[in-house]
Amino acid sequence: MGELRNCPRCGDFFNYTGIREVCPKCAAEEEKMYEKVYRFLRKRENRAATVDRIVEATGVEKELLYKWVKKNRLQPALFPNLGYPCDNCGRLTTKGKLCDKCANELKSDLKKFEAGQEFRKNVEENSKATYLAERRDR
């Protein structure tokens, strides 16, 4: 059994089953818009269109384009200027939640953090192994 939810687009109640985030009426509208965008992009001269150009030509919301790219309905391999915003900086990316620059920065920071932890661990181990011998002056 599904869960009763409000449609985020129109506010109507619908039975959410985990497949669509919107009601059937809005889903049908989204599908019509998708077909319009796909027909636009299939033309050779429009394949390299940017998100802004697609929005201007078709009237579809940016968020819908981003959603379709995330769900691989519009593939950046076929349409190179498509993507969705990076969760960190907002630059367009085609995979994951972060763009390549932010992902590389995060990896670099993690490596620095791990190196710092390793250094602290080594210092602690070396300080435990140190002992002082008593000197007896005769």
Beta strands, then each sheet from edge to edge (+ up, - down):
strand 1: 3-6
strand 2: 13-16
strand 3: 84-85
strand 4: 92-93
sheet 1: 1+ 2-
sheet 2: 3+ 4-
end
